[in-house]
Amino acid sequence: MNSFEESAQHSADAEPRTPRYTSFSEAFDTARNDASSMAREAAPKLKDALAGAAHDIAYGAAFGACFAACFAKELMPSAVRDALRRGARAGRNAAEKAAEPMTSAACDMPPPLAT
């Protein structure tokens, strides 16, 4: 005799089960309580998993950005790096000059015509 036949005979001999709950409200309350307790158990695990994932993503993004910048810096010829430094310095000087207060001669000019 195989296990399928045994289980079929065993289930046929078993008495029919009576309903576990007497009302829908009782079943709903039990389900709500069970779900609430399972959620309380799962929340710390989920929180740890999300925190770990956020840490890994932030680390990967920072590592990727720094690695790419350092790699590009090493590949770039020194003449190009010097030109970028001079351009950055010139841009900073131009921004500082533009941020200085205007002299009285510049204030005497009329405003541009409105279109």
C-alpha positions in Angstrom: 0.0 0.0 0.0 1.4 3.5 -0.8 1.3 6.6 1.2 -1.4 8.2 -1.0 -3.9 5.4 -0.1 -3.0 5.5 3.5 -3.7 9.3 3.7 -6.9 8.8 1.8 -8.1 6.2 4.3 -6.9 8.2 7.3 -8.8 11.3 6.2 -11.9 9.3 5.5 -11.9 7.9 9.0 -11.3 11.3 10.6 -14.2 13.1 12.1 -15.3 16.3 10.4 -13.9 19.3 12.1 -16.2 21.8 13.8 -15.7 25.5 13.0 -13.0 27.1 15.0 -14.8 30.4 15.4 -18.4 31.0 16.3 -18.6 34.3 14.5 -17.0 36.4 11.8 -16.1 39.0 14.3 -14.2 36.5 16.5 -12.3 35.3 13.5 -11.5 38.8 12.4 -10.3 39.8 15.9 -8.1 36.7 16.1 -6.6 37.4 12.7 -5.9 41.0 13.6 -4.2 40.1 16.8 -2.1 37.4 15.1 -1.1 39.8 12.3 -0.2 42.5 14.9 2.0 40.2 16.9 3.7 39.0 13.7 4.3 42.5 12.6 5.8 43.4 16.0 8.2 40.5 15.6 9.1 41.3 12.0 9.5 45.1 12.4 13.0 45.0 14.0 14.3 42.6 11.5 13.0 44.7 8.6 14.3 47.8 10.1 17.8 46.3 10.4 17.6 45.0 6.9 16.6 48.4 5.5 19.3 50.2 7.6 21.9 47.8 6.2 20.7 48.3 2.7 20.8 52.1 3.0 24.3 51.8 4.5 25.5 49.6 1.6 24.0 51.9 -1.0 25.5 55.0 0.5 28.9 53.3 0.8 28.7 52.0 -2.8 27.8 55.5 -4.1 30.6 57.2 -2.2 33.1 54.6 -3.2 32.1 54.8 -6.8 32.3 58.6 -7.0 35.6 58.7 -5.2 37.1 55.9 -7.3 35.9 57.4 -10.5 37.4 60.8 -9.6 40.7 59.4 -8.5 40.9 57.1 -11.5 40.2 60.1 -13.8 42.8 62.2 -12.0 45.5 59.5 -12.5 44.6 59.1 -16.2 44.5 62.8 -16.9 47.8 64.3 -18.2 49.4 66.9 -15.9 49.0 69.6 -18.5 45.3 69.2 -18.5 45.2 69.2 -14.7 47.2 72.4 -14.6 44.9 74.0 -17.2 41.8 73.0 -15.1 43.4 74.5 -12.0 44.2 77.8 -13.8 40.6 77.9 -15.1 39.1 77.3 -11.7 41.3 80.0 -10.2 40.3 82.5 -12.9 36.7 81.7 -12.5 36.9 82.2 -8.7 38.7 85.6 -9.2 36.0 86.6 -11.7 33.2 85.7 -9.3 34.9 87.6 -6.5 35.3 90.6 -8.7 31.6 90.4 -9.8 30.5 90.2 -6.1 32.4 93.4 -5.1 30.2 96.5 -4.6 29.7 98.6 -7.7 31.6 101.9 -8.0 29.8 105.2 -8.4 30.7 105.4 -12.1 28.8 102.2 -12.8 25.8 103.5 -10.8 25.5 106.6 -13.1 24.5 104.4 -16.1 20.8 104.4 -16.8 19.0 101.1 -16.6 18.5 99.1 -19.8 15.4 99.7 -21.8 12.5 97.5 -21.0 11.2 95.5 -23.9 
